[in-house]
Amino acid sequence: MLRQVGLGLIGLFMFGWSYAMKTVDIYTLDHCPYCHRAMALLKQKDIPFVQHRVDGNDALRTELVERTGRRTVPQIFIGGQSIGGCDDLYALEAQGKLEALLAD
């Protein structure tokens, strides 16, 4: 489902989780392979997320910099807390810490 929300185009991907979990937000660019790789892991694990595409959206890019101090993408938040980028997401998964971090 795609819808216009606030300053940017948001893609909301929902899957069937059997327990409550924290919200996952990911700031992306359409042509970014690391963004696609991070979203692929989330989809593979059936983790719902909100995609914030910063392509051509200076206001959303400014919001990203204010939240993280960084301009690079992807930037991933779990429950409002920045966890970093794609490599950080995969490291959490490899360490077995991702699901615990998502649990409410």
N, C-alpha and C positions, 0 to 999 in steps of 0.2 A: 504494500500500500504506500503510495507516495502522496504527500500533502504539503501544502505551504504552511509553515509555522514560523511566526516571528520574522526573523531576519533571513532565514535560509531555507533551502529545500531539505526536508527531512525524509529519510527513508526509514520506515519502522518495520522491523522484521520480528515476527512473533512465532514462537515454536512452543511445543507442549512440554513445559517443565512441570514436574510433579511436586515442587516445593517452592515456597516464596524465595525470591532472590532480589538482590539489589539491581538498580538500573545501570545499564551499560551504555555509555555514550562514546562515539568514535568520530573524531574530526578527520575528514578525508579530502583527497583530490581525486578526480575521476581517473587520471592517467598514472596514479601512483601504485606501483606493484606491491609495495609493502602494505599499503592500505587494503588492497585486494587479498593479500595473504592473511592479514589479521582478521578480516571479515570472514574469510574462508574457514579459519579455525573456529570462530564463534558459531558460524552456521553448522559446521561439522559436529560441534558439541551441543547443538540445539539451544544456544544461548541467545535470547532475544536482545536486540540492541537498537539504538537510535543512531542513525548516520547523519552527521552534520557536514554537508559538502561545502567546502570553502572556495570552490572554483569561482573566480570572478566576484566574490562577495567580500569586499573590504571590511565591512562591519563585522561579519562573522569571523574573519581572519583576526581582526583586532580583539574580539572576544577571546579567541583561542590564545593569543599572546598574553592577554591579561590574566587568564586562568592558569597558564603554564609557564610563561616567560619564554616560550619557544615559538618558532614559526614553522617548524617541521611537522610533517604528518606521516603516519597517523599519530594522533594523540588520543589515548584511551583513558576513560574514567569509569571506575566502578563505584557505585554509590556516592558519586560526587568527588571521589578521591582519584587524583591522577596516578596511573600506574606506569605511564611512559608510552612507548611505542610498540611496534610489532615484535621486536626481539624481546622486550620485557614481557609481553603477553605470552609468547612461546616459552620463555624461561619459567614463568609461573606455572604453566601447564606441565612442563617437564619435571618440575619440583613437586608436583602434586598439590600446589597451593591455590590453583585457580578456583576450584569449586568451593573451597572454604572461604575464600575472599568474597565470592558471590552470595553465599548464604546469608539470609537475613537474620 
